[in-house]
Amino acid sequence: MPTRRKFLAATAAALVLPRFSLAAAPTEQVAALRIFGHAGGKPLQALAASAGAGVRGTTLTLHWDELGRNADGGYDGTNGIDGLAQLCRNAGIQPALEIPVIDEATMRVPGEFEQAPLPRMVAEFGKLIEHLAETLGYQPPVVILGKSVDRYLRVNDEGWRNMTAFVREVAPMIRTAWPDAKVSVAGTFEGVNGAHRKRFAELWKPCDLALVSYLPLWDTAMMKPGRQVERDLRRIPALAGMPCGIHDVACPSGTVCGSSEQAQADFIDLLANVCRGSDALRWVQLAWYQDLPPGIAKGLAGTLGSDLAAFADAIATLGLHHANGVAKPAWERLVG
């Protein structure tokens, strides 16, 4: 895994919800649901179910250091993203594209370029965008350059400056390749609402959309009360100060973290009310279609820096379906 220090030195499913009425919203609000990677062993079944429920978009993730290279040093293939995108589009679902320069779920950065100076990182990313524009066969509505990046960058000022410079350089490349795409980077609510607010203000200046991830949990990994959750969600547009979205927003249904399936279903109503009352919110991505198996969830919780049983329980129960594919009340609330 690339070292944090080396990277920092170098750079650092749209769902038409019945109560959101987003398709007709004058601000063109869009909600999204992660399907692939969170659908157990039946992604095509999950895609069909989502499309049948009114889903019109999702997000696909492409780690740019996984692509092959050709003899000329350019990129080769899409690691299957073009095929997944076509499946989505055939189902009437438009996929946004994540190309995470920082992926907080794995604390991962492009390993090939961990020691590269910023100009090389920018040049290589430019090659990647040109390649994808020629091979993907569609224009993503949103291009996301990092997920919860504050978990990785933390308080390293040089890393923040380099990441901001990188986004400033590559954003025009993305708009040239896909003129209608919205460029963004995602941070956590805790970071945006806390020590990193000014850093995110600079990071988002070259962006079209400010994205913030949100889980309704205290630092102890226990559930926040509904009134606090509503205050948090309504605060996001003010924190962003620009067109924004809530990226990977979810409520667990597990009881160890103090939640329940009913509380998860009620969260859907609360989120709908918040979105309906905000013109600034343009994108809301729910996570996830299906629960993670407990073992995988525990490993992910550890990667994210927590050994709390409550946090592992929360991560394991964020889906709108159980790990066996059975729908939860939150899914029924969403589509019914």
N, C-alpha and C positions, 0 to 999 in steps of 0.2 A: 504494500500500500504506500502511495507517495507520502513523504513526510510533510507535516504541516509547515515547517519552517522553510523548506525548499520552495514549496509552492507559493507561500506568502512573499517570498523574496522575488519570485518571478512574476506573479499576478495574483494573484490570490489562488359527465357525459351529458353537450348542452342538454340539460333536462328541462322540459317545459313543465314546470311544477304547477299543479292545479291552483294552488293558493298564491303562487308567485305571479302567474300570468306574465311571465317574462317575454314570451314571444311577441306580445303586443305592447310591451313597455316602450314609451317614447325614448328612453335612454338606452334602449337595446340591451337591457340586462340579460345576461346569460348565466345559467347555472350548469355545472359540469359534474360528472361522476366518473371516478376512476373504475375502469372495468378490467382491463388487461393487467395481469400481475396480481389481481385480487379477486379472482373468479375460480379458485381451486383448479381442478383439472378439466373444467368445462367452459373455456372462454367463449367458444362460439355460442353455446347455450345462453351464457350470461349476456352476450352481445344481442342475441335475438330477444331475450326477455327485456333488456333495457330499451331496445328499439320499440318493442311492442308496448312498453309503458310510457312512451313519449320521449325517450332520450334522443337528443339531437346532436350530442357532442361528447367527447371524452378527451383524455390526454395520453399521448404516447411518449415514452422516454427513450432517447438515443444517447448512449455514452459514446462520445466521439472518438475515444481511444480504442473502441472495440471494432471499428471499421478496418477492413483490409486496405492495403496500399498497392498501387499498381507499379509497373516498372518505371514510370516517369515520376514517381513520388507523390502522385495524387491519390485520392481516396477511391475505394472500390466497394461497390455494394452499399446496402443500407442496413445490414444486420436484421433484415426481415421487416423493417418499419414500413416499407412501401407496400408489402402484402397486407399487413395489419391495417394500414390506412385505407387500402382499397376495400377490405372487408367492412370497415366502418362506413365508408361512403356508400357502399352497396346497400347498407342497412339504413341509409339516410342519416348517418351520424358523422359529424365533421370533427376530426381530431386536431386538437392543439398539439404542439410539439415542444417537449422539454429537451434541451441540450444542456444538461447541468454541468457548468464549469466547476461548480461545487455541488455535491450531492450529500445532504446532511444525513440521509438514511444510512449511508455507508461511510461517511466522512471521507468521501472519495473525490479526487481531482484527476484530470487527464494525466495518467502516469508517464506517458511518452514525453511530456513537455514539462515535467516538474522542475527542471533546472533551466528552462529556456527563458531568455529575456522577453519582456513584454512585446516588443515588435515581432518576434518570431511567433509568439502565441497568437497575436492578431492576424499575422499573415497565414498561419495554418488554419485558423478558424475561417478566414476568408475563403480559402480553398474548399473547406468543408461545406460552407454555405453554397458556393457555386455548384459543387457536386450534387448537393441535395436538391437544389432548385431544378437541376436537369433530370434527376432520377426519381424523385418522390411522386411526381405526377399530380400534385395538388398544392394549394396554398394554405398553410395552417393559419387559423384565425389569431392564434397567440403563440409566440415563441418565448419560452421561459429559460433563462440562462443560468439559474441557480435555485436550489430549494433550501429554504431556511438557512441562508448563508451565514447568519450570525452565530449559529452553533459551531461553525468551523472557524470563522475569522476571529470571533471573540473580541479581545481588546487590542489586537495587533493593528496599530494605526497604519503601518506600511502596507499590510495586507489589504485593508479597506481602500487605501489610496490606489493600489494597483488594480484591485477588482473594479473600482469605479472608472479608472482609466481604460480598462479593458472593455467594459460595457459601452463607454463613450465612443470608442473606436469601432466596435463591431455593430452597434445599432444601425448606422447608415447602410452597412453591408446587407443586413437582414431586410431592411425596407426596400433596398434596390432589388433584391431577389424576389421578395414577396411584398408588393406595395401595400396590401391591405392588412398585413400582419401587425399585431400589437406586440412590441418588445417589452419584456418584463423580467424582473428578478424577485424572488419570494423570500420574505423574512418571517420570523416568528412574531406572534403578538407580544410575547414577553420582551423580545429584543427591541421591537419598534416602539413599544410603550415604555421602555426602560432606558438602559444606558446607551443604546445605539440609535436613538431617534434621529439625531443630527447626522450620523453616518449614513443612515438610510435616505435621508433627505437629499444628500449629495449623490448617493448611488442611483437614486431613481430619476435624477434630472434628465438623463438621456433616454429614459424609458417613456412608453406610452401608457403604461399601466403599472400601478404599485400593487403588488400581491402580498398578502399577509396570511400565514397559516394560523389556525386556532383550534385548540382543544380546551374544553371547559373544566380545566383542572388547576388546583392550587399546586404549589411547589411540592407538597406532600403526595401528589398524585391522586388526591381525593377530589370528588366533584365539588364544583362551586355551586352555590344556590342560584336559582333561576334569575333573580333580579341582578345579581352580579354578572352573570353570563350576558344578559341583555345589555347591560351598561358597557361591557367589553365590546360586544359586536357593534353597538351603535357608535362607539368611539373610533373604530377603524377608519372611516372616511376622514375624520378630523386629523388623525395621526398621519394619514397618507398625504393629505393636502392636494390631491390630484385624482383623476379617474383611477379607480382602484378595484380590487377584488379580494375575496377571501379564498385562499388557495389551500385545499385539503383541510376543510373544516369538517369536524365530526364529533359526535358524542358517543361515548362507550355505553354498552348495555350491561357490563359486568357489575356484580354486586360487591366485589372486594374493594373497588374504587368508589363505592358509595352510589352507584347508579342502578339502573334497572332498564328493562325493555320499554316500560311505560315512559320513563324519563327520556329515553332516546327518541321515542315517538313524539313526545311533547317538544323536544328540542327542534324537530322539523318545523313545527308550527311557529316557534319563537323565531327561528331563522327566517322563515317566510315573512313574518311581520316586519322584521328588521329590513329585509331587502325591499319590501314593498314601500317602505318609508324613506328610501335613500336613492337620490338621483346619481350619486357619485359611484355607487357600487355597480360595476359592469360585468363582473365575473364572480361566480360562486361555485367552487368545486367541492363536492361532497366526497368524502373518503370513508369507507370504501364500499364496493359492491358486496363483498363477502368477507367474513372474519378470517384472520390468519390462524393457522394451527397454533396451539399454545407454545410449542417448542420454538417455532420461528418467531413468534411474538416476543418471547423472553429474550431471544438473541438480539432482536431489533431494539428492544428496550435497553439492553446493555450497551449496544452501539451508540444509542442516544444519550448514554451517560447515567442510567438509573438502574439500580438493583432492587428497587422497591417492588414488592409483590403487587401493590395496587397499580403501579404504572404498567407492569407486564399484563395485568388483567385488563387495564384500559386499552392498551395497544391490541390485545387479542380480541376485543369485542367492538371495534369501531365499525364493522361492516353492517350493511343493511340486510344481510342474510347471515345465517349461521354458517360455520365452516362446512357443514354437510349440504349447504345449498337451500335450506328451508328459510323462507322469508320471515323476517321479524316484523313486529307491528310498525316500526319506522318505515319500512318499505311500503307496507299497505297504506300508511298515512300519506306517503309521498305520491303514490300513483292513484290513490282513490279519492 
